[in-house]
Amino acid sequence: MYKKILVPIDGSAHSTRALQEAIKIAKTTSGTLTLLTVQPSHPKISSPPKQPINDTPKSIILAEGQKLVQEQGVFAETVLLEGNVVDQIVNTAKEGNFDLIVVGARGLNRFEEVLLGSISHGVIEKAPCPVIVTR
């Protein structure tokens, strides 16, 4: 059923819960996970924020996610991309012929959500496969 599962993660509590749900599904279906982190391309704004929106390096987010998955005995590979977050998630799902996407309901902060639009909503609208949104 769900053998290839794509899990976009960003270091937020919502994405961690999505990852935990994906691990449960993978264990049940003997599936594999692909953890995807996307460095967003932000549109130019007149004055940049004084603090970075997310100062955790994306490679660390992926490493922590992969460690959590391995501790549960599930196989996972990691992918780091740059660009429009929704487009990269959807394109990865299409190109990789994924059976399922498991995504958190909200990202790191509301500023980013207002700026970029709702990631989970965009994925639901464009995904080539079923999507589970976790809270």
DSSP file (Angstrom, degrees, kcal/mol; ACC not computed):
  #  RESIDUE AA STRUCTURE BP1 BP2  ACC     N-H-->O    O-->H-N    N-H-->O    O-->H-N    TCO  KAPPA ALPHA  PHI   PSI    X-CA   Y-CA   Z-CA
    1    1 A M              0   0    0      0, 0.0     2,-0.9     0, 0.0     3,-0.2   0.000 360.0 360.0 360.0 -80.5    0.0    0.0    0.0
    2    2 A Y        +     0   0    0      1,-0.2    27,-0.2    23,-0.1    29,-0.1  -0.749 360.0 145.1-106.8  84.5    2.3    2.9    1.2
    3    3 A K        +     0   0    0     -2,-0.9    29,-3.3     1,-0.2     2,-0.6   0.831  66.2  45.9 -88.9 -36.5    5.7    1.6    0.4
    4    4 A K  E    S-a   32   0A   0     -3,-0.2    95,-2.2    27,-0.2    96,-1.4  -0.932  72.6-177.7-114.2 113.1    7.4    4.9   -0.5
    5    5 A I  E     -ab  33 100A   0     27,-2.5    29,-2.3    -2,-0.6     2,-0.5  -0.939  13.9-154.1-118.6 126.2    6.6    7.7    1.9
    6    6 A L  E     -ab  34 101A   0     94,-2.8    96,-2.5    -2,-0.5    29,-0.2  -0.848  11.0-173.3 -99.1 129.6    7.8   11.3    1.5
    7    7 A V  E     -a   35   0A   0     27,-3.0    29,-2.1    -2,-0.5     2,-0.4  -0.886  10.5-156.0-128.1 100.1    8.1   13.3    4.7
    8    8 A P  E     -a   36   0A   0      0, 0.0    96,-0.4     0, 0.0     2,-0.3  -0.612  20.7-174.3 -72.2 129.0    9.0   17.0    4.4
    9    9 A I        +     0   0    0     27,-2.8    29,-0.3    -2,-0.4    53,-0.1  -0.951  25.9 171.1-128.5 148.8   10.6   18.2    7.6
   10   10 A D        -     0   0    0     -2,-0.3     3,-0.1     2,-0.2    -1,-0.1   0.296  61.6 -96.5-135.9   6.7   11.7   21.6    8.8
   11   11 A G  S    S+     0   0    0      1,-0.3     2,-0.1    50,-0.1    -2,-0.0   0.382  82.6 128.8  91.5  -4.8   12.6   21.2   12.4
   12   12 A S  S  > S-     0   0    0      1,-0.1     4,-1.8    94,-0.1    -1,-0.3  -0.367  72.8-113.5 -80.5 163.4    9.2   22.3   13.8
   13   13 A A  H  > S+     0   0    0      1,-0.2     4,-2.2     2,-0.2     5,-0.2   0.868 117.4  56.2 -62.3 -36.5    7.2   20.3   16.3
   14   14 A H  H  > S+     0   0    0      1,-0.2     4,-2.0    92,-0.2    -1,-0.2   0.909 107.9  46.2 -63.8 -41.7    4.5   19.8   13.6
   15   15 A S  H  > S+     0   0    0      2,-0.2     4,-2.3    91,-0.2    -1,-0.2   0.839 109.6  55.0 -72.3 -29.9    7.0   18.2   11.2
   16   16 A T  H  X S+     0   0    0     -4,-1.8     4,-2.3     2,-0.2    -2,-0.2   0.911 108.6  48.1 -66.1 -41.5    8.4   16.0   14.0
   17   17 A R  H  X S+     0   0    0     -4,-2.2     4,-2.1     2,-0.2    -2,-0.2   0.883 110.3  52.3 -65.1 -37.2    4.9   14.7   14.7
   18   18 A A  H  X S+     0   0    0     -4,-2.0     4,-2.5     2,-0.2    -2,-0.2   0.914 109.3  50.0 -63.1 -41.8    4.5   14.1   11.0
   19   19 A L  H  X S+     0   0    0     -4,-2.3     4,-2.3     2,-0.2    -2,-0.2   0.910 108.9  51.3 -63.3 -42.5    7.7   12.2   11.0
   20   20 A Q  H  X S+     0   0    0     -4,-2.3     4,-1.8     1,-0.2    -1,-0.2   0.893 111.4  47.9 -62.2 -39.5    6.5   10.1   13.9
   21   21 A E  H  X S+     0   0    0     -4,-2.1     4,-2.2     2,-0.2    -2,-0.2   0.907 110.4  51.8 -66.7 -41.5    3.3    9.3   12.1
   22   22 A A  H  X S+     0   0    0     -4,-2.5     4,-2.9     1,-0.2    -2,-0.2   0.876 106.6  54.3 -62.9 -37.6    5.2    8.4    9.0
   23   23 A I  H  X S+     0   0    0     -4,-2.3     4,-2.4     2,-0.2    -1,-0.2   0.925 107.8  50.0 -61.4 -44.7    7.4    6.0   11.0
   24   24 A K  H  X S+     0   0    0     -4,-1.8     4,-2.0     1,-0.2    -2,-0.2   0.924 112.7  46.6 -59.1 -45.1    4.3    4.2   12.3
   25   25 A I  H  X S+     0   0    0     -4,-2.2     4,-2.3     1,-0.2     6,-0.3   0.926 111.4  51.0 -64.1 -44.8    2.9    3.9    8.8
   26   26 A A  H  X>S+     0   0    0     -4,-2.9     5,-2.0     1,-0.2     4,-1.1   0.883 109.5  50.6 -61.7 -39.0    6.3    2.6    7.4
   27   27 A K  H  <5S+     0   0    0     -4,-2.4     3,-0.3     1,-0.2    -1,-0.2   0.905 112.3  47.4 -64.1 -40.6    6.5    0.0   10.2
   28   28 A T  H  <5S+     0   0    0     -4,-2.0    -2,-0.2     1,-0.2    -1,-0.2   0.858 123.0  32.6 -68.4 -36.2    3.0   -1.2    9.4
   29   29 A T  H  <5S-     0   0    0     -4,-2.3    -1,-0.2   -27,-0.2    -2,-0.2   0.387 104.6-118.8-103.2   2.5    3.5   -1.4    5.6
   30   30 A S  T  <5 +     0   0    0     -4,-1.1    -3,-0.2    -3,-0.3    -4,-0.1   0.876  65.7 154.1  56.4  38.4    7.2   -2.3    5.6
   31   31 A G      < -     0   0    0     -5,-2.0    44,-0.4    -6,-0.3     2,-0.3  -0.310  41.3-125.3 -91.3 175.3    7.7    0.9    3.7
   32   32 A T  E     -a    4   0A   0    -29,-3.3   -27,-2.5    42,-0.1     2,-0.3  -0.883  18.1-137.0-120.5 154.6   10.7    3.3    3.4
   33   33 A L  E     -ac   5  76A   0     42,-2.4    44,-2.0    -2,-0.3     2,-0.5  -0.836   7.3-160.6-111.8 147.6   10.9    7.0    4.1
   34   34 A T  E     -ac   6  77A   0    -29,-2.3   -27,-3.0    -2,-0.3     2,-0.5  -0.985  15.5-151.7-121.5 118.9   12.5    9.9    2.3
   35   35 A L  E     -ac   7  78A   0     42,-2.9    44,-2.5    -2,-0.5     2,-0.5  -0.796  15.2-167.3 -91.6 126.2   13.0   12.9    4.5
   36   36 A L  E     -ac   8  79A   0    -29,-2.1   -27,-2.8    -2,-0.5     2,-0.4  -0.956  11.8-177.8-120.3 128.0   13.0   16.1    2.5
   37   37 A T  E     - c   0  80A   0     42,-2.4    44,-2.4    -2,-0.5     2,-0.5  -0.992  10.4-160.5-122.2 133.7   14.1   19.5    3.7
   38   38 A V  E     - c   0  81A   0     -2,-0.4    44,-0.2   -29,-0.3    47,-0.1  -0.955  14.5-144.5-117.9 126.0   13.7   22.5    1.4
   39   39 A Q  E     - c   0  82A   0     42,-3.1    44,-2.3    -2,-0.5    -2,-0.0  -0.798  36.1-130.0 -81.9 109.9   15.6   25.7    1.8
   40   40 A P  E     - c   0  83A   0      0, 0.0     2,-0.8     0, 0.0    44,-0.2  -0.286   2.2-132.8 -68.6 147.0   13.0   28.2    0.7
   41   41 A S        -     0   0    0     42,-1.0    44,-0.1    41,-0.0    41,-0.0  -0.883  29.4-152.6 -93.8 107.0   13.6   30.9   -1.9
   42   42 A H        -     0   0    0     -2,-0.8     3,-0.1     1,-0.1     2,-0.1  -0.597  14.7-116.5 -83.5 139.7   12.2   34.0   -0.2
   43   43 A P        -     0   0    0      0, 0.0     2,-0.1     0, 0.0    -1,-0.1  -0.395  45.4 -89.1 -65.9 153.5   10.9   36.8   -2.4
   44   44 A K        -     0   0    0     -2,-0.1     2,-0.3     2,-0.0     3,-0.0  -0.436  47.5-168.4 -66.2 133.8   12.8   40.1   -1.9
   45   45 A I        -     0   0    0     -2,-0.1    -3,-0.0     1,-0.1    -1,-0.0  -0.894  31.7-112.1-122.2 156.6   11.3   42.2    0.9
   46   46 A S  S    S+     0   0    0     -2,-0.3    -1,-0.1     1,-0.2    -2,-0.0   0.874 102.6  19.2 -60.2 -43.0   12.2   45.8    1.6
   47   47 A S  S    S-     0   0    0     -3,-0.0    -1,-0.2     0, 0.0     3,-0.1  -0.975  82.9-129.9-131.6 122.6   14.0   45.2    4.9
   48   48 A P        -     0   0    0      0, 0.0    -4,-0.0     0, 0.0    -2,-0.0  -0.302  37.2 -93.5 -66.6 151.0   15.3   41.8    5.9
   49   49 A P        -     0   0    0      0, 0.0     4,-0.1     0, 0.0     0, 0.0  -0.309  27.2-128.5 -62.0 148.2   14.3   40.4    9.4
   50   50 A K  S    S+     0   0    0     -3,-0.1     0, 0.0     2,-0.1     0, 0.0   0.821  96.1  42.4 -68.8 -30.8   16.8   41.2   12.1
   51   51 A Q  S    S-     0   0    0      1,-0.0    -1,-0.0     2,-0.0     3,-0.0  -0.898  99.9-101.3-113.7 145.5   16.9   37.5   13.1
   52   52 A P        -     0   0    0      0, 0.0     3,-0.3     0, 0.0    -2,-0.1  -0.344  25.6-128.1 -60.9 145.8   17.0   34.6   10.7
   53   53 A I  S    S+     0   0    0      1,-0.3     2,-0.3    -4,-0.1    59,-0.1   0.914  99.3   4.5 -61.6 -42.3   13.6   32.9   10.3
   54   54 A N        -     0   0    0      1,-0.1    -1,-0.3    55,-0.0    55,-0.0  -0.898  64.1-178.0-145.0 112.6   15.2   29.6   11.0
   55   55 A D        +     0   0    0     -2,-0.3    -1,-0.1    -3,-0.3    -2,-0.1   0.378  52.3 107.3 -95.7   6.3   18.9   29.5   12.0
   56   56 A T  S    S-     0   0    0      1,-0.1     5,-0.1     2,-0.0    -2,-0.0  -0.743  79.7-115.6 -82.0 120.2   19.1   25.7   12.3
   57   57 A P    >>  -     0   0    0      0, 0.0     4,-1.6     0, 0.0     3,-0.8  -0.286  17.0-129.3 -56.9 137.4   21.1   24.4    9.3
   58   58 A K  H 3> S+     0   0    0      1,-0.3     4,-2.2     2,-0.2     5,-0.2   0.825 106.4  59.8 -60.0 -33.7   19.0   22.2    7.1
   59   59 A S  H 3> S+     0   0    0      1,-0.2     4,-2.2     2,-0.2    -1,-0.3   0.851 104.1  51.0 -65.3 -32.7   21.5   19.4    7.1
   60   60 A I  H <> S+     0   0    0     -3,-0.8     4,-2.7     2,-0.2     5,-0.2   0.901 107.3  53.2 -69.4 -40.6   21.3   19.2   10.9
   61   61 A I  H  X S+     0   0    0     -4,-1.6     4,-2.1     1,-0.2    -2,-0.2   0.925 111.6  46.1 -58.1 -45.1   17.5   18.9   10.6
   62   62 A L  H  X S+     0   0    0     -4,-2.2     4,-2.8     2,-0.2    -2,-0.2   0.911 111.8  50.7 -65.2 -42.6   17.8   16.0    8.2
   63   63 A A  H  X S+     0   0    0     -4,-2.2     4,-2.2     1,-0.2    -2,-0.2   0.911 111.4  47.9 -63.1 -42.5   20.5   14.3   10.3
   64   64 A E  H  X S+     0   0    0     -4,-2.7     4,-2.0     2,-0.2    -1,-0.2   0.901 113.0  48.9 -65.0 -40.4   18.3   14.5   13.4
   65   65 A G  H  X S+     0   0    0     -4,-2.1     4,-2.1    -5,-0.2    -2,-0.2   0.921 111.1  49.2 -64.0 -44.2   15.3   13.2   11.5
   66   66 A Q  H  X S+     0   0    0     -4,-2.8     4,-2.7     1,-0.2    -2,-0.2   0.882 109.1  53.1 -64.5 -37.4   17.3   10.3   10.0
   67   67 A K  H  X S+     0   0    0     -4,-2.2     4,-2.3     2,-0.2    -1,-0.2   0.927 108.6  49.9 -62.0 -44.8   18.6    9.4   13.5
   68   68 A L  H  X S+     0   0    0     -4,-2.0     4,-0.7     1,-0.2    -2,-0.2   0.907 112.8  47.3 -59.7 -43.0   15.0    9.3   14.9
   69   69 A V  H ><>S+     0   0    0     -4,-2.1     5,-1.7     1,-0.2     3,-1.0   0.933 111.2  49.9 -65.3 -47.0   13.9    7.0   12.0
   70   70 A Q  H ><5S+     0   0    0     -4,-2.7     3,-1.8     1,-0.3    -1,-0.2   0.865 103.4  60.0 -62.4 -36.4   16.9    4.7   12.3
   71   71 A E  H 3<5S+     0   0    0     -4,-2.3    -1,-0.3     1,-0.3    -2,-0.2   0.773 104.9  51.2 -61.0 -24.7   16.2    4.3   16.1
   72   72 A Q  T <<5S-     0   0    0     -3,-1.0    -1,-0.3    -4,-0.7    -2,-0.2   0.390 119.7-111.2 -93.5   2.0   12.8    3.0   15.1
   73   73 A G  T < 5S+     0   0    0     -3,-1.8     2,-0.4     1,-0.3    -3,-0.2   0.750  74.1 130.7  78.0  24.2   14.3    0.4   12.7
   74   74 A V      < -     0   0    0     -5,-1.7     2,-0.3   -42,-0.0    -1,-0.3  -0.878  57.7-120.8-111.5 143.5   13.0    2.0    9.6
   75   75 A F        +     0   0    0    -44,-0.4   -42,-2.4    -2,-0.4     2,-0.3  -0.636  37.4 172.0 -82.2 137.4   15.0    2.8    6.5
   76   76 A A  E     -c   33   0A   0     -2,-0.3     2,-0.3   -44,-0.2   -42,-0.2  -0.998  19.7-162.0-144.9 142.7   15.2    6.4    5.4
   77   77 A E  E     -c   34   0A   0    -44,-2.0   -42,-2.9    -2,-0.3     2,-0.4  -0.816  20.3-134.3-112.8 163.2   17.1    8.5    2.9
   78   78 A T  E     -c   35   0A   0     -2,-0.3     2,-0.4   -44,-0.2   -42,-0.2  -0.905  15.3-170.4-122.9 148.8   17.5   12.2    3.0
   79   79 A V  E     -c   36   0A   0    -44,-2.5   -42,-2.4    -2,-0.4     2,-0.5  -0.999   4.1-165.4-137.8 132.4   17.1   14.9    0.4
   80   80 A L  E     +c   37   0A   0     -2,-0.4     2,-0.3   -44,-0.2   -42,-0.2  -0.981  19.9 167.3-119.8 120.9   18.0   18.6    0.7
   81   81 A L  E     -c   38   0A   0    -44,-2.4   -42,-3.1    -2,-0.5     2,-0.4  -0.816  24.4-140.7-127.5 166.5   16.7   21.0   -2.0
   82   82 A E  E     +c   39   0A   0     -2,-0.3     2,-0.3   -44,-0.2   -44,-0.0  -0.979  55.3  54.5-128.2 144.0   16.4   24.7   -2.5
   83   83 A G  E    S-c   40   0A   0    -44,-2.3   -42,-1.0    -2,-0.4     2,-0.4  -0.950  94.1  -1.3 140.7-158.4   13.5   26.6   -4.1
   84   84 A N     >  -     0   0    0     -2,-0.3     4,-2.6   -44,-0.2     5,-0.2  -0.567  63.5-142.4 -68.4 124.2    9.7   27.0   -3.7
   85   85 A V  H  > S+     0   0    0     -2,-0.4     4,-2.3     1,-0.2     5,-0.2   0.926  95.7  43.9 -61.0 -50.7    8.8   24.6   -0.8
   86   86 A V  H  > S+     0   0    0      1,-0.2     4,-2.8     2,-0.2     5,-0.2   0.941 115.1  49.1 -61.3 -47.7    5.5   23.4   -2.2
   87   87 A D  H  > S+     0   0    0      1,-0.2     4,-3.0     2,-0.2     5,-0.2   0.896 111.3  49.5 -60.4 -41.1    6.8   22.9   -5.7
   88   88 A Q  H  X S+     0   0    0     -4,-2.6     4,-2.1     2,-0.2    -1,-0.2   0.896 112.4  47.6 -67.2 -38.9    9.9   21.0   -4.5
   89   89 A I  H  X S+     0   0    0     -4,-2.3     4,-2.2    -5,-0.2    -2,-0.2   0.953 116.0  43.8 -63.8 -49.1    7.8   18.7   -2.3
   90   90 A V  H  X S+     0   0    0     -4,-2.8     4,-2.4     1,-0.2    -2,-0.2   0.916 114.5  48.9 -64.9 -44.2    5.3   18.0   -5.2
   91   91 A N  H  X S+     0   0    0     -4,-3.0     4,-3.1    -5,-0.2     5,-0.3   0.898 110.8  50.7 -63.9 -39.9    8.0   17.6   -7.8
   92   92 A T  H  X S+     0   0    0     -4,-2.1     4,-2.2    -5,-0.2    -1,-0.2   0.914 110.6  49.6 -62.5 -42.6    9.9   15.2   -5.6
   93   93 A A  H  <>S+     0   0    0     -4,-2.2     5,-2.1     2,-0.2     4,-0.4   0.903 115.2  43.9 -62.8 -41.9    6.7   13.1   -5.0
   94   94 A K  H ><5S+     0   0    0     -4,-2.4     3,-1.2     3,-0.2    -2,-0.2   0.963 116.5  44.3 -67.1 -52.7    6.0   13.0   -8.7
   95   95 A E  H 3<5S+     0   0    0     -4,-3.1    -2,-0.2     1,-0.3    -1,-0.2   0.824 117.8  45.1 -64.9 -32.1    9.6   12.2   -9.8
   96   96 A G  T 3<5S-     0   0    0     -4,-2.2    -1,-0.3    -5,-0.3    -2,-0.2   0.427 103.5-128.5 -91.5   0.7   10.0    9.6   -7.1
   97   97 A N  T < 5 -     0   0    0     -3,-1.2    -3,-0.2    -4,-0.4   -93,-0.1   0.924  38.8-171.5  50.7  50.3    6.6    7.9   -7.6
   98   98 A F      < -     0   0    0     -5,-2.1   -93,-0.2    -6,-0.2    -1,-0.1  -0.418  25.0-151.1 -74.0 149.0    5.8    8.2   -3.9
   99   99 A D  S    S+     0   0    0    -95,-2.2     2,-0.3     1,-0.3   -94,-0.2   0.678  76.5  11.1 -89.2 -21.9    2.7    6.5   -2.6
  100  100 A L  E     -b    5   0A   0    -96,-1.4   -94,-2.8    29,-0.2     2,-0.4  -0.993  55.1-151.1-159.2 144.9    2.1    9.0    0.3
  101  101 A I  E     -bd   6 131A   0     29,-1.9    31,-2.9    -2,-0.3     2,-0.5  -0.990  11.7-165.7-117.8 132.1    3.2   12.3    1.6
  102  102 A V  E     + d   0 132A   0    -96,-2.5     2,-0.3    -2,-0.4    31,-0.2  -0.974  19.6 170.0-118.7 117.6    3.0   13.0    5.4
  103  103 A V  E     - d   0 133A   0     29,-2.7    31,-2.4    -2,-0.5     2,-0.1  -0.935  33.8-111.5-131.8 148.1    3.3   16.6    6.3
  104  104 A G  E     - d   0 134A   0    -96,-0.4    31,-0.2    -2,-0.3    16,-0.2  -0.422  26.5-123.9 -74.6 154.1    2.9   18.8    9.4
  105  105 A A  S    S+     0   0    0     29,-2.2     2,-0.3   -91,-0.1    15,-0.3   0.774  90.6  21.0 -70.6 -27.1    0.0   21.2    9.5
  106  106 A R  S    S-     0   0    0     28,-0.2   -92,-0.2    13,-0.1   -91,-0.2  -0.992  71.0-138.9-145.5 148.7    2.2   24.2   10.2
  107  107 A G        -     0   0    0     -2,-0.3   -93,-0.2     2,-0.2   -94,-0.1   0.171  53.2 -58.1 -89.5-151.1    5.8   25.2    9.7
  108  108 A L  S    S-     0   0    0      1,-0.2     2,-0.3   -96,-0.1   -95,-0.1   0.861 108.1  -8.7 -68.5 -39.8    8.2   27.1   11.9
  109  109 A N     >  -     0   0    0      1,-0.1     4,-1.6   -97,-0.0    -2,-0.2  -0.991  60.3-112.3-157.4 164.0    6.4   30.4   12.4
  110  110 A R  H  > S+     0   0    0     -2,-0.3     4,-2.6     1,-0.2     5,-0.2   0.806 110.8  62.1 -70.7 -30.2    3.4   32.4   11.2
  111  111 A F  H  > S+     0   0    0      1,-0.2     4,-2.4     2,-0.2    -1,-0.2   0.944 106.8  45.2 -58.8 -47.3    5.5   35.0    9.5
  112  112 A E  H  > S+     0   0    0      1,-0.2     4,-2.8     2,-0.2     5,-0.3   0.888 112.0  52.5 -64.6 -38.3    6.9   32.4    7.1
  113  113 A E  H  X S+     0   0    0     -4,-1.6     4,-2.3     2,-0.2    -1,-0.2   0.904 111.3  45.9 -65.2 -41.1    3.4   31.0    6.5
  114  114 A V  H  < S+     0   0    0     -4,-2.6    -2,-0.2     2,-0.2    -1,-0.2   0.907 115.9  47.1 -65.5 -41.9    2.0   34.4    5.6
  115  115 A L  H  < S+     0   0    0     -4,-2.4    -2,-0.2    -5,-0.2    -1,-0.2   0.913 127.4  24.4 -66.3 -44.7    5.0   35.1    3.4
  116  116 A L  H  < S-     0   0    0     -4,-2.8    -2,-0.2     1,-0.2    -1,-0.2   0.615 106.7-120.2 -99.1 -14.5    5.0   31.8    1.6
  117  117 A G     <  -     0   0    0     -4,-2.3     2,-0.5    -5,-0.3    -1,-0.2  -0.206  56.1 -40.1  87.7 169.0    1.4   30.6    1.9
  118  118 A S     >  -     0   0    0      1,-0.2     4,-2.3    -4,-0.1     5,-0.2  -0.558  49.5-160.2 -73.8 118.6    0.4   27.4    3.7
  119  119 A I  H  > S+     0   0    0     -2,-0.5     4,-2.5     2,-0.2     5,-0.2   0.949  91.6  48.0 -62.2 -50.8    2.8   24.7    2.7
  120  120 A S  H  > S+     0   0    0    -15,-0.3     4,-2.5     1,-0.2    -1,-0.2   0.899 111.8  50.4 -61.7 -39.8    0.4   21.9    3.7
  121  121 A H  H  > S+     0   0    0      1,-0.2     4,-2.3     2,-0.2    -1,-0.2   0.932 111.2  48.6 -62.7 -45.1   -2.5   23.4    1.8
  122  122 A G  H  X S+     0   0    0     -4,-2.3     4,-1.7     1,-0.2    -2,-0.2   0.892 111.4  49.7 -62.0 -40.2   -0.3   23.8   -1.3
  123  123 A V  H  X S+     0   0    0     -4,-2.5     4,-2.3     2,-0.2    -1,-0.2   0.923 109.8  51.0 -65.3 -43.9    0.9   20.2   -1.1
  124  124 A I  H  < S+     0   0    0     -4,-2.5    -2,-0.2     1,-0.2    -1,-0.2   0.916 111.4  48.9 -58.0 -43.8   -2.7   19.0   -0.7
  125  125 A E  H  < S+     0   0    0     -4,-2.3    -1,-0.2     1,-0.2    -2,-0.2   0.831 124.8  26.5 -65.9 -34.0   -3.8   20.9   -3.8
  126  126 A K  H  < S+     0   0    0     -4,-1.7    -2,-0.2    -5,-0.2    -1,-0.2   0.528  85.9 124.4-111.3  -8.2   -1.0   19.8   -6.1
  127  127 A A     <  -     0   0    0     -4,-2.3     4,-0.1    -5,-0.2   -37,-0.1  -0.210  50.7-149.0 -64.1 143.7    0.2   16.4   -4.8
  128  128 A P  S    S+     0   0    0      0, 0.0    -1,-0.1     0, 0.0    -4,-0.1   0.396  82.2  33.0 -88.2   2.6    0.2   13.4   -7.2
  129  129 A C  S    S-     0   0    0      1,-0.1   -29,-0.2    -5,-0.0   -30,-0.1  -0.878 105.1 -60.0-146.3 173.2   -0.6   11.0   -4.3
  130  130 A P        -     0   0    0      0, 0.0   -29,-1.9     0, 0.0     2,-0.4  -0.252  48.6-153.0 -59.5 150.2   -2.5   10.9   -1.0
  131  131 A V  E     -d  101   0A   0    -31,-0.2     2,-0.5    -4,-0.1   -29,-0.2  -0.993   8.0-160.3-128.9 132.0   -1.4   13.4    1.7
  132  132 A I  E     -d  102   0A   0    -31,-2.9   -29,-2.7    -2,-0.4     2,-0.5  -0.962   9.4-160.4-108.8 127.5   -1.7   13.0    5.4
  133  133 A V  E     -d  103   0A   0     -2,-0.5     2,-0.3   -31,-0.2   -29,-0.2  -0.937  10.4-162.1-109.0 124.4   -1.6   16.3    7.4
  134  134 A T  E      d  104   0A   0    -31,-2.4   -29,-2.2    -2,-0.5   -28,-0.2  -0.719 360.0 360.0-106.4 156.5   -0.7   15.9   11.1
  135  135 A R              0   0    0     -2,-0.3    -1,-0.1   -31,-0.2   -31,-0.1   0.323 360.0 360.0-115.5 360.0   -1.2   18.3   13.9
